Amino acid sequence: MLSLSLKDVHKSFGPIEVIKSAELDIGPGEFIVFVGPSGCGKSTLLRMIAGLEAVTDGTIEIGGKDVTRLPPIERNVAMVFQSYALYPHMNVADNIAFGLKIAGMPKAQRLAKAREAAKVLQLEALLDRRPKELSGGQRQRVAIGRAIVKKPGIFLFDEPLSNLDAELRVQMRLELAKLHQDVAATMIYVTHDQIEAMTLADRIVVLRAGVIEQVGTPLELYHQPRNEFVAGFIGSPKMNFFGARVDRRTADQVLLKVGDFDGATVGVAADRSAAQPGDAVRVGVRPDGFVVSESGDIPCRIGLAERLGNVNYLYASTGTQQMCIETKDGSIAAGDVVRVSIDPQSAHIFSSSGDRI
């Protein structure tokens, strides 16, 4: 297990700055997930840690050692790519052990290490098969095994599950979580799938346009997003946002007039926001922050009802405002008019610049 520190790391391709002053400290044994929209720089940041991309400026330290200018082989890291990149003419054992062969390890020793890795990944019965005889999940485990045999201080994963179907992705998420416990190594994982991030990470790093927007545990990012971008990115379905103006404060609540809620006043718990009367703000409410009831302040018409069994998502509108509402009530259908209110403990208030206040 090794620590990792990024100190004022920049990356530019010509005049285009892709990573802007990344500062990050990762402790030994942590499982860190980089998330963000396409083009935010998460894979570029991972490749700089691996030594596959040169750093334009700044310092990368692994285990307290400056590795900024060191080649990948001297960094004590192993990378698993989106593509399995297996050799089709080799069996599973030889694919897993190939890196050790290149390093000059004797055949008997490297095959023994391949069998150890295969045991961790439940591939022992498949060691003699070739890649074409494996499922997608099995191929991905072979690619991970190739990293395990190196016994690196840090594992780097670049969207390793994106080629798998939905069922296999769930299975592999469980296997990766177990692998982290078994090998007790530091892991850094890149994905655009925030569900993977929420289920795997000790901490999540949210990036946008080359900037680290927030670092925190999954629940910290879900319940205490630093800004509107993080609030909208973390959570599925995403958070609803409404334009509003602060009407007044009481001892218990911040009361707001929301632009398109038919004159309804929305209350947010006072200890959740420092917003002041007269402020033009944005209100963020997750789908589970709405309460459907006859006494609700906000009338809305249902455009689509998604019934998922244990929960239902209602896509509704009031005036020109669209919203997604989570409910257990499966009787509500498209075309119905319902009334909802907002749980004061669930709403967030953001400034016009996007910061949570």
N, C-alpha and C positions, 0 to 999 in steps of 0.2 A: 504494500500500500504506500502510495506516494502522494504528497501534496502538490498542488499546482497553483502558480500565481501568474496572472497577466497584469503587467504594469504599463499603463499608458500605451497599449498596443494599437498601432495603426496599420492599415493595409490599403494601398492605392494601386490601381491599374492605370498607369498614365495619369491623366488629370482627374480620374474618377476615384474618389475616396470611398472604399467599400466598408471598411471598419474604422470607426472614429473613436479613438481614445477608450479602448476597452480596459476596464479595471475589474479584476475578479480574483477572489481567493477561494480555492477548493481544498477542503481538508482530506486527509488520508481516509480512504474507504467510503467516501461519499458517492452517491449516485446522482449526478447532475444532468439535467436535460435542457438542451438549448431548443427553444421554440420561437416561431415567428413566421410571418408570411413569406412566400417565395421572394427571393432577392434581398432578404434582410441581412445576409452575411453569416448565417449560422454555420453553413458548411465550410465557408472560407475560414472562419475562426477555428473550426476543428482541424482543418488541413494545416493551418499554421502551427497548432499545437503538435501535430504529428510530424512537422518538418517538411511537408509536401508543398507548402507555399512559403516563400520568404517573407519575413516581417519587414514592412517599410520603416517602421519606427517603433520603439518600445522594447520591452524585455519579457521573455517567457522563462519562468523558473519551474523546474520539476524536482521535487524533493530538496528544495533549497539551492539547487544548482542552476546556473544560467545556461540554458540550452538554446538560446535564440539563434545562434549560428551553427549549431550542431546538425549533422545529417540525421535522418530518421532512425537509423540503426543504433545510434548512440544515445537515444532518448529514453529507452526502457518503456516504450509504448507499443501497443499492437492495435491495428485498425481493422474493423469489419465494415466493408463497403455495402452499398445498396445492391450492387451486382455480386452474385456469389463468387464469380471468377474462379471456378474449379477447373482442374485439368481433366478433360473428358476421357483421356486414355489411362488415367490413374484410378486406382480404387480409393475408397474412403481413407484407409490407413495411410496410404502414400500422400494423399492430398493434405491430410492433417499434418503429416510430418515433413512436408516439402521444405518449409523454412529451415528446419533443423538440418536437413540434408545440405542445403546451400551453405549453412554455417559450418559444415564439416563434421557433424556428429556421426559416430559410427551407427550402422544400420540397426543393430540389435537395440541399442540405447534409444534411438529416436522412435522405433516402433513401440517400445515399451511406454514411452511418454505419450505416443498417440493413443495407445490402449487406455492409459489413465484418463486422458481428455475425453475419449469416447465413453468411458464409464460415467463421468460427470454429466454428459449430454445424452445418455441413454442411446448410444450408437453402437454398442458392443456387437450386436448381431448383424450390423451392416458393414463391417470393416472391409469385407471383400467385394462389396458392390461398387459399381462405377456410378458417376453422377446421373447418367440417364436412367438408372434404375431406382432413383430416389424421388420422393415427393418434394415439393417446394420447401416445406418446413424442415425436412431432413437435410436438404442441401444447405439451408441457412445454418443449421446446427453444425454441419461440417465446416463451414466458413468460420463460425465462432470457435470451433475446436482448433483450427489452424492458429487462432490468436492465443488460445489458452495454453498450448504447449510451450509458447515462449515465456510463460509466467511473467508477464509484464507488470510493472508497477501501476500502469494506467491503461485501461481499455477505452478505445474510441470507437463509437458506433455511428455511422452515417446513414440514417434512414434504413436500417437493415430489414424492416418488415414491410416496406412499401410494395414489394412484389408479391406479397401473399394475399390470399383471399381473407374475408372478414373472420371466418372461424379460426383459421390458422393464426391470424394476427393475435387473437385473444389467447390462444394456446401458447404462442411464443412469448407474449408479454409475461405470462406466468412463469415460463421457463427462464426468462432473463432475470426476473426478480429472484428466483431461486438460485440462479447462477451467481448473482451478486452476493448472496448469503454464503454460498459454498466456497467461492474462491477468495472472498474478502479482499477485493481489489477496488481501487478507485475507478469509477466508470463515468464517461461523458458521452451522452447520447443525443444525437440530433434528430429532430422530427418536426414535421409541420402539423402533426396530429396532436391536438392538445389533450385528447383523452389518454393517449400513450403517456404524455407528460404527467398528467395528474395521477395516473396509476403506478408509475414506475419511480418517480423522482423523490429523492430526499429534499432537493431544492430545484427550482425551475429558474432558468435565465431567459427572460423574454426580450427578444431583440426586435428593433424596427429601424430600417434604413441604416444599418451599421452602428446603431446605438443601443446599449443595454438599458432598457427602460425600467426593469425591476428584477430583483433577485429575492426569492423567498420560498418557503414551503408551499406545496399546492394549496393548502387551506388559507395561508396568508394571502396569496394572490387572489384566491376566490373571494374571500371576505373583506380584504383590505387592499384593493388595487390602488396603485399609486396614481394612476391617471385613467382617462376614458379609454385609451387604446388598450391597456392591459385588461380593464374591466370587460371590454367587448370581445377580446381575444380568448380569454379564459372562461370556459363555461359553454355548455351545449344543451339546448339552444342558447344563442348568445343573449346578452343583456339587452333590455329595451332602453332607449334613450328618448327623453322628452325635453323640449325647450320650456323654461319656466322663469318666473321672477319671484324672489323672496318677498312675501307679504309682511310677515312679522315673526318675531320670536316670542315664545313663552318659556316658562321654566322647564317645560317638558319637551316642546317640539319647535322645529322650524317649519313654518307654514308657508306653502308656495302656491302660486297661481300658475297652473300648467296651461300653455297656450291653447291646446285643442281639446281640453277635457270638459267642454260645455260649462265653463265657469266653476268647475269643482276645485276645491282647495285640497291640496295634498300635504299631509304631515309627515315629517321625518324626525326621528328621535333627536333631541337637542344635543345629546352627547356624541352624535355621529357626525356633526358638521359645525363649522364655525361661520357658515354663511350668514350675512347680515341683511336686514331689510333693504330692499331696493336693488340688490344684486341680481344681475341677469345670469342665470345658471342653466345647467343641464342636469336633469334628474335621471339616474340609472336604476332600473328595477329588473331583477332577474325574473324569469317566468314563474318561479315558485314564490315570488314576493307579492303576488296578487291573491286576493281572497274573493271568491265568487259568492255573492249573497244578495238577497233582495234589498238590503239596506245599503248596498254599495254606492259610493259617490259618483262613479264613472259609468255611464251607459255605453255599451259597445255592441256592434253586430259581428257575429261569427262568420268569417269567410270560409274557413276550412277547419275541420276537426280531425286531428290525427289520434287514433286510438291504438295505444301500444300495450294494452292489457292492464298493467299495474299503474299506468299513468296516461294522461291524455294531454295533448297540446292543442290549444285553441288559438288560431290565427285570426285576430279580430281587428276591427277599425272603429275609431270614433272620430267623425269628421274626416280629415286627411291623415290622421295619426294611425300608424300600424303598430300592433303589439302582439307578443306571444305570451299566452297565459297557460300555466300548468295547473291541472286540477285532477282530482280523483273521480269526479263526476263524469261517468260515461254516457249520460243521457243527453248532453248538450250537443246539438248538431249544427251544421252549416245553415245559415239563415236566421238562427235564433238571436234574439236580443237579450243580453244579460247585463247585470250590473256588477261592477267589481270595485274593490277598495285596495289600497296599498298598505302593506304591513309597515308601520313606521320604523321598525327595527331592521328592515330588509333593504330600504332605499339608500342610495348614495347620491351625493351632490357634487357636481364637478363645475369648475369655473369655465368661463367662455374659452379659456386657453387649453382646457382639457385636464387640468390638475384637480385631484380630489380635494375638497375643502370641507 
